[in-house]
């Protein structure tokens, strides 16, 4: 008897879910995928380096993928995840432009786009320019990595 009550409750819940979504399997599927994407984007912001832990000043853009950042480094031995996130699809589109100026006075530095664990090098010497990014689903982060790095970084992601 208890199993029948549980089965009835589950069936009623499913009926209610279909009624709310317009009785269409596609709408339900889209709702689930969009909800999962929103959840990924929400939690991925915690993978970024906290602003209080960044070496410089960050100005946020329209989302976690965009903005500007200026920093001076002195004997920096770490990684900073400056902009980016994790998503199935970014709400604002998948094309970004990174405009940067990296100055390496001593030590080593790498500025790269981390795409699902793969480092796509932007600069590892004193250099300025622009870099185009097409976001894939999954992890996408602008990263600066330094080893006894003394120098500076100015970057704008749009």
BADRENDO-440204 format. One record per atom (N, C-alpha, C): y, x negated, z negated; atom name; residue number from 1. Coordinates in steps of 0.05 Angstrom, whole numbers. Layout:
REM residues N
+--------+--------+--------+------+------+
:      y :      x :      z : voti : mise :
+--------+--------+--------+------+------+
:      Y :      X :      Z :   CA :  NUM :
...
+--------+--------+--------+------+------+
This chain:
REM residues 158
+--------+--------+--------+------+------+
:      y :      x :      z : voti : mise :
+--------+--------+--------+------+------+
:    -24 :    -16 :      0 :    N :    1 :
:      0 :      0 :      0 :   CA :    1 :
:     25 :    -17 :      0 :    C :    1 :
:     24 :    -39 :    -15 :    N :    2 :
:     47 :    -57 :    -17 :   CA :    2 :
:     53 :    -70 :     10 :    C :    2 :
:     31 :    -77 :     25 :    N :    3 :
:     34 :    -90 :     51 :   CA :    3 :
:     47 :    -70 :     71 :    C :    3 :
:     40 :    -45 :     69 :    N :    4 :
:     51 :    -25 :     87 :   CA :    4 :
:     81 :    -22 :     82 :    C :    4 :
:     90 :    -22 :     56 :    N :    5 :
:    118 :    -20 :     50 :   CA :    5 :
:    134 :    -44 :     61 :    C :    5 :
:    122 :    -68 :     58 :    N :    6 :
:    135 :    -92 :     69 :   CA :    6 :
:    137 :    -91 :     99 :    C :    6 :
:    116 :    -82 :    112 :    N :    7 :
:    116 :    -79 :    141 :   CA :    7 :
:    137 :    -59 :    150 :    C :    7 :
:    139 :    -37 :    137 :    N :    8 :
:    159 :    -16 :    143 :   CA :    8 :
:    187 :    -28 :    140 :    C :    8 :
:    191 :    -43 :    118 :    N :    9 :
:    218 :    -55 :    113 :   CA :    9 :
:    225 :    -75 :    135 :    C :    9 :
:    206 :    -91 :    144 :    N :   10 :
:    211 :   -110 :    165 :   CA :   10 :
:    217 :    -95 :    192 :    C :   10 :
:    201 :    -75 :    198 :    N :   11 :
:    206 :    -60 :    222 :   CA :   11 :
:    233 :    -46 :    222 :    C :   11 :
:    241 :    -35 :    199 :    N :   12 :
:    267 :    -22 :    197 :   CA :   12 :
:    289 :    -43 :    201 :    C :   12 :
:    285 :    -67 :    189 :    N :   13 :
:    305 :    -88 :    192 :   CA :   13 :
:    308 :    -96 :    222 :    C :   13 :
:    286 :    -98 :    236 :    N :   14 :
:    287 :   -105 :    264 :   CA :   14 :
:    301 :    -83 :    280 :    C :   14 :
:    295 :    -58 :    274 :    N :   15 :
:    308 :    -36 :    288 :   CA :   15 :
:    338 :    -37 :    283 :    C :   15 :
:    346 :    -42 :    259 :    N :   16 :
:    374 :    -44 :    252 :   CA :   16 :
:    387 :    -67 :    267 :    C :   16 :
:    373 :    -90 :    269 :    N :   17 :
:    384 :   -113 :    283 :   CA :   17 :
:    388 :   -107 :    313 :    C :   17 :
:    368 :    -94 :    325 :    N :   18 :
:    370 :    -86 :    353 :   CA :   18 :
:    393 :    -66 :    357 :    C :   18 :
:    396 :    -47 :    339 :    N :   19 :
:    417 :    -27 :    341 :   CA :   19 :
:    444 :    -40 :    340 :    C :   19 :
:    448 :    -59 :    322 :    N :   20 :
:    473 :    -72 :    318 :   CA :   20 :
:    480 :    -89 :    343 :    C :   20 :
:    460 :   -101 :    355 :    N :   21 :
:    465 :   -119 :    379 :   CA :   21 :
:    464 :   -104 :    405 :    C :   21 :
:    462 :    -78 :    404 :    N :   22 :
:    463 :    -62 :    429 :   CA :   22 :
:    435 :    -60 :    442 :    C :   22 :
:    414 :    -64 :    427 :    N :   23 :
:    387 :    -60 :    436 :   CA :   23 :
:    379 :    -78 :    459 :    C :   23 :
:    393 :    -99 :    463 :    N :   24 :
:    387 :   -117 :    485 :   CA :   24 :
:    377 :   -143 :    475 :    C :   24 :
:    354 :   -152 :    485 :    N :   25 :
:    343 :   -177 :    477 :   CA :   25 :
:    361 :   -201 :    483 :    C :   25 :
:    375 :   -199 :    506 :    N :   26 :
:    393 :   -221 :    514 :   CA :   26 :
:    416 :   -223 :    494 :    C :   26 :
:    427 :   -201 :    485 :    N :   27 :
:    449 :   -202 :    466 :   CA :   27 :
:    439 :   -214 :    440 :    C :   27 :
:    415 :   -206 :    431 :    N :   28 :
:    404 :   -217 :    406 :   CA :   28 :
:    400 :   -247 :    409 :    C :   28 :
:    389 :   -255 :    432 :    N :   29 :
:    384 :   -284 :    437 :   CA :   29 :
:    411 :   -299 :    437 :    C :   29 :
:    431 :   -288 :    451 :    N :   30 :
:    457 :   -301 :    452 :   CA :   30 :
:    470 :   -303 :    424 :    C :   30 :
:    467 :   -282 :    409 :    N :   31 :
:    478 :   -281 :    382 :   CA :   31 :
:    465 :   -303 :    364 :    C :   31 :
:    439 :   -305 :    367 :    N :   32 :
:    424 :   -325 :    351 :   CA :   32 :
:    433 :   -353 :    359 :    C :   32 :
:    434 :   -358 :    386 :    N :   33 :
:    442 :   -385 :    396 :   CA :   33 :
:    471 :   -391 :    388 :    C :   33 :
:    489 :   -372 :    391 :    N :   34 :
:    517 :   -377 :    383 :   CA :   34 :
:    520 :   -382 :    353 :    C :   34 :
:    504 :   -367 :    337 :    N :   35 :
:    505 :   -371 :    308 :   CA :   35 :
:    495 :   -399 :    301 :    C :   35 :
:    473 :   -408 :    314 :    N :   36 :
:    462 :   -434 :    309 :   CA :   36 :
:    483 :   -456 :    317 :    C :   36 :
:    496 :   -452 :    340 :    N :   37 :
:    516 :   -471 :    350 :   CA :   37 :
:    539 :   -472 :    330 :    C :   37 :
:    548 :   -449 :    320 :    N :   38 :
:    570 :   -449 :    301 :   CA :   38 :
:    562 :   -464 :    275 :    C :   38 :
:    537 :   -460 :    267 :    N :   39 :
:    528 :   -473 :    242 :   CA :   39 :
:    527 :   -503 :    247 :    C :   39 :
:    517 :   -512 :    270 :    N :   40 :
:    517 :   -541 :    276 :   CA :   40 :
:    545 :   -553 :    275 :    C :   40 :
:    564 :   -539 :    288 :    N :   41 :
:    591 :   -549 :    288 :   CA :   41 :
:    603 :   -550 :    261 :    C :   41 :
:    597 :   -530 :    244 :    N :   42 :
:    608 :   -530 :    217 :   CA :   42 :
:    598 :   -554 :    201 :    C :   42 :
:    572 :   -558 :    201 :    N :   43 :
:    560 :   -579 :    185 :   CA :   43 :
:    564 :   -607 :    196 :    C :   43 :
:    569 :   -609 :    222 :    N :   44 :
:    572 :   -636 :    234 :   CA :   44 :
:    598 :   -649 :    226 :    C :   44 :
:    618 :   -634 :    217 :    N :   45 :
:    643 :   -646 :    208 :   CA :   45 :
:    638 :   -664 :    184 :    C :   45 :
:    617 :   -659 :    169 :    N :   46 :
:    611 :   -676 :    146 :   CA :   46 :
:    600 :   -703 :    153 :    C :   46 :
:    592 :   -707 :    179 :    N :   47 :
:    582 :   -733 :    188 :   CA :   47 :
:    606 :   -752 :    194 :    C :   47 :
:    630 :   -740 :    199 :    N :   48 :
:    653 :   -756 :    203 :   CA :   48 :
:    661 :   -771 :    178 :    C :   48 :
:    673 :   -795 :    181 :    N :   49 :
:    683 :   -809 :    158 :   CA :   49 :
:    705 :   -793 :    145 :    C :   49 :
:    704 :   -789 :    119 :    N :   50 :
:    725 :   -775 :    104 :   CA :   50 :
:    752 :   -788 :    109 :    C :   50 :
:    772 :   -771 :    112 :    N :   51 :
:    799 :   -782 :    118 :   CA :   51 :
:    808 :   -802 :     96 :    C :   51 :
:    800 :   -797 :     71 :    N :   52 :
:    808 :   -815 :     49 :   CA :   52 :
:    794 :   -842 :     52 :    C :   52 :
:    772 :   -843 :     66 :    N :   53 :
:    757 :   -868 :     70 :   CA :   53 :
:    764 :   -883 :     96 :    C :   53 :
:    779 :   -870 :    113 :    N :   54 :
:    788 :   -883 :    138 :   CA :   54 :
:    808 :   -905 :    132 :    C :   54 :
:    809 :   -925 :    148 :    N :   55 :
:    828 :   -947 :    144 :   CA :   55 :
:    856 :   -940 :    153 :    C :   55 :
:    858 :   -919 :    170 :    N :   56 :
:    884 :   -912 :    181 :   CA :   56 :
:    892 :   -883 :    177 :    C :   56 :
:    910 :   -874 :    194 :    N :   57 :
:    921 :   -847 :    192 :   CA :   57 :
:    910 :   -831 :    215 :    C :   57 :
:    899 :   -808 :    209 :    N :   58 :
:    887 :   -790 :    229 :   CA :   58 :
:    903 :   -764 :    230 :    C :   58 :
:    909 :   -756 :    254 :    N :   59 :
:    921 :   -730 :    259 :   CA :   59 :
:    901 :   -713 :    274 :    C :   59 :
:    893 :   -691 :    262 :    N :   60 :
:    873 :   -674 :    274 :   CA :   60 :
:    883 :   -659 :    299 :    C :   60 :
:    866 :   -655 :    318 :    N :   61 :
:    872 :   -640 :    342 :   CA :   61 :
:    863 :   -611 :    338 :    C :   61 :
:    855 :   -598 :    361 :    N :   62 :
:    847 :   -570 :    360 :   CA :   62 :
:    820 :   -566 :    348 :    C :   62 :
:    804 :   -588 :    346 :    N :   63 :
:    778 :   -586 :    333 :   CA :   63 :
:    770 :   -614 :    324 :    C :   63 :
:    746 :   -619 :    314 :    N :   64 :
:    738 :   -645 :    304 :   CA :   64 :
:    734 :   -666 :    325 :    C :   64 :
:    735 :   -658 :    351 :    N :   65 :
:    731 :   -677 :    373 :   CA :   65 :
:    757 :   -689 :    382 :    C :   65 :
:    780 :   -678 :    375 :    N :   66 :
:    805 :   -687 :    386 :   CA :   66 :
:    825 :   -694 :    364 :    C :   66 :
:    845 :   -710 :    371 :    N :   67 :
:    866 :   -717 :    353 :   CA :   67 :
:    876 :   -746 :    359 :    C :   67 :
:    891 :   -757 :    340 :    N :   68 :
:    900 :   -784 :    343 :   CA :   68 :
:    894 :   -800 :    318 :    C :   68 :
:    892 :   -826 :    321 :    N :   69 :
:    885 :   -844 :    299 :   CA :   69 :
:    898 :   -871 :    303 :    C :   69 :
:    910 :   -881 :    282 :    N :   70 :
:    922 :   -908 :    282 :   CA :   70 :
:    914 :   -922 :    257 :    C :   70 :
:    904 :   -947 :    260 :    N :   71 :
:    894 :   -962 :    237 :   CA :   71 :
:    898 :   -992 :    241 :    C :   71 :
:    903 :  -1005 :    218 :    N :   72 :
:    903 :  -1035 :    217 :   CA :   72 :
:    880 :  -1042 :    199 :    C :   72 :
:    865 :  -1063 :    208 :    N :   73 :
:    841 :  -1071 :    194 :   CA :   73 :
:    844 :  -1100 :    184 :    C :   73 :
:    833 :  -1105 :    160 :    N :   74 :
:    833 :  -1131 :    148 :   CA :   74 :
:    806 :  -1136 :    137 :    C :   74 :
:    790 :  -1155 :    149 :    N :   75 :
:    763 :  -1161 :    140 :   CA :   75 :
:    746 :  -1136 :    137 :    C :   75 :
:    746 :  -1119 :    157 :    N :   76 :
:    732 :  -1094 :    157 :   CA :   76 :
:    703 :  -1099 :    165 :    C :   76 :
:    684 :  -1089 :    148 :    N :   77 :
:    655 :  -1092 :    153 :   CA :   77 :
:    642 :  -1065 :    149 :    C :   77 :
:    645 :  -1047 :    168 :    N :   78 :
:    634 :  -1020 :    165 :   CA :   78 :
:    636 :  -1006 :    191 :    C :   78 :
:    629 :   -980 :    190 :    N :   79 :
:    632 :   -962 :    213 :   CA :   79 :
:    650 :   -939 :    205 :    C :   79 :
:    666 :   -930 :    224 :    N :   80 :
:    682 :   -906 :    220 :   CA :   80 :
:    674 :   -886 :    242 :    C :   80 :
:    667 :   -862 :    234 :    N :   81 :
:    662 :   -841 :    253 :   CA :   81 :
:    688 :   -824 :    254 :    C :   81 :
:    704 :   -829 :    274 :    N :   82 :
:    732 :   -819 :    274 :   CA :   82 :
:    734 :   -791 :    284 :    C :   82 :
:    723 :   -785 :    307 :    N :   83 :
:    724 :   -758 :    319 :   CA :   83 :
:    696 :   -751 :    329 :    C :   83 :
:    691 :   -725 :    332 :    N :   84 :
:    666 :   -717 :    344 :   CA :   84 :
:    653 :   -694 :    329 :    C :   84 :
:    627 :   -690 :    335 :    N :   85 :
:    612 :   -669 :    322 :   CA :   85 :
:    585 :   -666 :    335 :    C :   85 :
:    571 :   -645 :    326 :    N :   86 :
:    544 :   -639 :    337 :   CA :   86 :
:    545 :   -609 :    345 :    C :   86 :
:    538 :   -604 :    370 :    N :   87 :
:    538 :   -577 :    380 :   CA :   87 :
:    520 :   -574 :    404 :    C :   87 :
:    512 :   -549 :    409 :    N :   88 :
:    498 :   -544 :    434 :   CA :   88 :
:    518 :   -542 :    456 :    C :   88 :
:    541 :   -531 :    450 :    N :   89 :
:    563 :   -529 :    470 :   CA :   89 :
:    589 :   -528 :    455 :    C :   89 :
:    608 :   -545 :    462 :    N :   90 :
:    635 :   -545 :    450 :   CA :   90 :
:    651 :   -521 :    460 :    C :   90 :
:    664 :   -507 :    442 :    N :   91 :
:    679 :   -483 :    450 :   CA :   91 :
:    702 :   -490 :    469 :    C :   91 :
:    713 :   -513 :    467 :    N :   92 :
:    737 :   -521 :    483 :   CA :   92 :
:    729 :   -536 :    508 :    C :   92 :
:    704 :   -536 :    516 :    N :   93 :
:    695 :   -550 :    540 :   CA :   93 :
:    682 :   -577 :    534 :    C :   93 :
:    670 :   -589 :    554 :    N :   94 :
:    655 :   -613 :    550 :   CA :   94 :
:    668 :   -639 :    560 :    C :   94 :
:    693 :   -637 :    570 :    N :   95 :
:    706 :   -660 :    581 :   CA :   95 :
:    728 :   -670 :    561 :    C :   95 :
:    727 :   -696 :    554 :    N :   96 :
:    747 :   -708 :    537 :   CA :   96 :
:    757 :   -734 :    549 :    C :   96 :
:    782 :   -741 :    542 :    N :   97 :
:    793 :   -766 :    551 :   CA :   97 :
:    802 :   -782 :    526 :    C :   97 :
:    792 :   -806 :    524 :    N :   98 :
:    799 :   -824 :    502 :   CA :   98 :
:    819 :   -845 :    512 :    C :   98 :
:    843 :   -845 :    501 :    N :   99 :
:    863 :   -865 :    508 :   CA :   99 :
:    865 :   -883 :    483 :    C :   99 :
:    862 :   -909 :    488 :    N :  100 :
:    859 :   -927 :    465 :   CA :  100 :
:    873 :   -954 :    470 :    C :  100 :
:    879 :   -967 :    447 :    N :  101 :
:    887 :   -995 :    447 :   CA :  101 :
:    874 :  -1009 :    424 :    C :  101 :
:    855 :  -1026 :    429 :    N :  102 :
:    841 :  -1041 :    409 :   CA :  102 :
:    851 :  -1070 :    410 :    C :  102 :
:    859 :  -1080 :    387 :    N :  103 :
:    868 :  -1108 :    384 :   CA :  103 :
:    849 :  -1122 :    365 :    C :  103 :
:    836 :  -1143 :    374 :    N :  104 :
:    817 :  -1158 :    357 :   CA :  104 :
:    830 :  -1186 :    352 :    C :  104 :
:    840 :  -1190 :    327 :    N :  105 :
:    852 :  -1216 :    320 :   CA :  105 :
:    831 :  -1235 :    311 :    C :  105 :
:    811 :  -1226 :    296 :    N :  106 :
:    789 :  -1243 :    288 :   CA :  106 :
:    765 :  -1225 :    281 :    C :  106 :
:    742 :  -1237 :    279 :    N :  107 :
:    718 :  -1222 :    274 :   CA :  107 :
:    709 :  -1207 :    299 :    C :  107 :
:    693 :  -1187 :    296 :    N :  108 :
:    684 :  -1171 :    319 :   CA :  108 :
:    689 :  -1141 :    314 :    C :  108 :
:    693 :  -1127 :    335 :    N :  109 :
:    696 :  -1098 :    334 :   CA :  109 :
:    684 :  -1085 :    359 :    C :  109 :
:    673 :  -1062 :    355 :    N :  110 :
:    663 :  -1046 :    377 :   CA :  110 :
:    674 :  -1018 :    375 :    C :  110 :
:    686 :  -1008 :    396 :    N :  111 :
:    695 :   -980 :    398 :   CA :  111 :
:    676 :   -967 :    418 :    C :  111 :
:    661 :   -947 :    409 :    N :  112 :
:    642 :   -935 :    427 :   CA :  112 :
:    639 :   -905 :    422 :    C :  112 :
:    629 :   -891 :    442 :    N :  113 :
:    622 :   -863 :    439 :   CA :  113 :
:    592 :   -862 :    433 :    C :  113 :
:    585 :   -851 :    410 :    N :  114 :
:    558 :   -848 :    402 :   CA :  114 :
:    547 :   -821 :    412 :    C :  114 :
:    529 :   -822 :    431 :    N :  115 :
:    518 :   -799 :    444 :   CA :  115 :
:    488 :   -797 :    439 :    C :  115 :
:    481 :   -780 :    420 :    N :  116 :
:    453 :   -776 :    412 :   CA :  116 :
:    440 :   -803 :    405 :    C :  116 :
:    454 :   -820 :    390 :    N :  117 :
:    443 :   -845 :    381 :   CA :  117 :
:    448 :   -868 :    401 :    C :  117 :
:    457 :   -863 :    425 :    N :  118 :
:    462 :   -884 :    445 :   CA :  118 :
:    491 :   -892 :    444 :    C :  118 :
:    496 :   -918 :    441 :    N :  119 :
:    524 :   -928 :    441 :   CA :  119 :
:    534 :   -932 :    469 :    C :  119 :
:    555 :   -917 :    476 :    N :  120 :
:    568 :   -920 :    502 :   CA :  120 :
:    593 :   -935 :    498 :    C :  120 :
:    593 :   -961 :    504 :    N :  121 :
:    614 :   -979 :    498 :   CA :  121 :
:    640 :   -972 :    512 :    C :  121 :
:    662 :   -971 :    496 :    N :  122 :
:    689 :   -967 :    506 :   CA :  122 :
:    703 :   -994 :    507 :    C :  122 :
:    702 :  -1009 :    484 :    N :  123 :
:    715 :  -1035 :    483 :   CA :  123 :
:    703 :  -1051 :    460 :    C :  123 :
:    700 :  -1077 :    465 :    N :  124 :
:    691 :  -1095 :    444 :   CA :  124 :
:    707 :  -1121 :    443 :    C :  124 :
:    730 :  -1120 :    458 :    N :  125 :
:    749 :  -1142 :    457 :   CA :  125 :
:    777 :  -1129 :    457 :    C :  125 :
:    798 :  -1145 :    454 :    N :  126 :
:    825 :  -1133 :    456 :   CA :  126 :
:    828 :  -1121 :    483 :    C :  126 :
:    834 :  -1095 :    483 :    N :  127 :
:    835 :  -1080 :    509 :   CA :  127 :
:    849 :  -1054 :    505 :    C :  127 :
:    861 :  -1044 :    526 :    N :  128 :
:    872 :  -1016 :    525 :   CA :  128 :
:    864 :  -1002 :    551 :    C :  128 :
:    864 :   -976 :    549 :    N :  129 :
:    857 :   -961 :    573 :   CA :  129 :
:    849 :   -932 :    566 :    C :  129 :
:    836 :   -920 :    585 :    N :  130 :
:    826 :   -893 :    581 :   CA :  130 :
:    796 :   -892 :    587 :    C :  130 :
:    782 :   -874 :    574 :    N :  131 :
:    753 :   -871 :    577 :   CA :  131 :
:    747 :   -841 :    578 :    C :  131 :
:    733 :   -833 :    598 :    N :  132 :
:    726 :   -804 :    601 :   CA :  132 :
:    698 :   -799 :    589 :    C :  132 :
:    696 :   -777 :    574 :    N :  133 :
:    671 :   -770 :    561 :   CA :  133 :
:    663 :   -742 :    570 :    C :  133 :
:    638 :   -739 :    578 :    N :  134 :
:    627 :   -713 :    583 :   CA :  134 :
:    607 :   -708 :    560 :    C :  134 :
:    612 :   -689 :    543 :    N :  135 :
:    596 :   -684 :    520 :   CA :  135 :
:    569 :   -672 :    528 :    C :  135 :
:    548 :   -683 :    517 :    N :  136 :
:    521 :   -671 :    520 :   CA :  136 :
:    516 :   -655 :    494 :    C :  136 :
:    496 :   -638 :    495 :    N :  137 :
:    489 :   -624 :    471 :   CA :  137 :
:    478 :   -645 :    451 :    C :  137 :
:    483 :   -640 :    426 :    N :  138 :
:    474 :   -659 :    405 :   CA :  138 :
:    497 :   -674 :    393 :    C :  138 :
:    491 :   -697 :    382 :    N :  139 :
:    511 :   -714 :    368 :   CA :  139 :
:    530 :   -727 :    388 :    C :  139 :
:    556 :   -727 :    382 :    N :  140 :
:    576 :   -740 :    398 :   CA :  140 :
:    599 :   -749 :    380 :    C :  140 :
:    601 :   -776 :    376 :    N :  141 :
:    621 :   -786 :    357 :   CA :  141 :
:    635 :   -811 :    368 :    C :  141 :
:    662 :   -811 :    365 :    N :  142 :
:    677 :   -835 :    371 :   CA :  142 :
:    675 :   -853 :    346 :    C :  142 :
:    665 :   -878 :    350 :    N :  143 :
:    658 :   -895 :    328 :   CA :  143 :
:    672 :   -922 :    332 :    C :  143 :
:    682 :   -933 :    309 :    N :  144 :
:    691 :   -961 :    309 :   CA :  144 :
:    674 :   -975 :    289 :    C :  144 :
:    663 :   -998 :    298 :    N :  145 :
:    645 :  -1014 :    281 :   CA :  145 :
:    657 :  -1042 :    279 :    C :  145 :
:    661 :  -1052 :    255 :    N :  146 :
:    673 :  -1079 :    252 :   CA :  146 :
:    655 :  -1097 :    235 :    C :  146 :
:    658 :  -1123 :    241 :    N :  147 :
:    644 :  -1144 :    226 :   CA :  147 :
:    665 :  -1166 :    221 :    C :  147 :
:    675 :  -1167 :    196 :    N :  148 :
:    698 :  -1185 :    189 :   CA :  148 :
:    721 :  -1180 :    208 :    C :  148 :
:    725 :  -1156 :    216 :    N :  149 :
:    745 :  -1148 :    236 :   CA :  149 :
:    773 :  -1147 :    224 :    C :  149 :
:    790 :  -1163 :    237 :    N :  150 :
:    819 :  -1161 :    231 :   CA :  150 :
:    832 :  -1154 :    258 :    C :  150 :
:    848 :  -1133 :    257 :    N :  151 :
:    861 :  -1124 :    281 :   CA :  151 :
:    871 :  -1096 :    278 :    C :  151 :
:    873 :  -1081 :    300 :    N :  152 :
:    884 :  -1054 :    299 :   CA :  152 :
:    872 :  -1037 :    320 :    C :  152 :
:    874 :  -1011 :    316 :    N :  153 :
:    865 :   -991 :    335 :   CA :  153 :
:    885 :   -968 :    336 :    C :  153 :
:    891 :   -960 :    360 :    N :  154 :
:    906 :   -936 :    365 :   CA :  154 :
:    890 :   -920 :    385 :    C :  154 :
:    885 :   -894 :    379 :    N :  155 :
:    869 :   -878 :    397 :   CA :  155 :
:    878 :   -849 :    396 :    C :  155 :
:    877 :   -837 :    420 :    N :  156 :
:    882 :   -808 :    423 :   CA :  156 :
:    859 :   -796 :    439 :    C :  156 :
:    848 :   -775 :    429 :    N :  157 :
:    826 :   -761 :    443 :   CA :  157 :
:    836 :   -733 :    449 :    C :  157 :
:    836 :   -726 :    475 :    N :  158 :
:    845 :   -700 :    484 :   CA :  158 :
:    824 :   -687 :    501 :    C :  158 :
+--------+--------+--------+------+------+
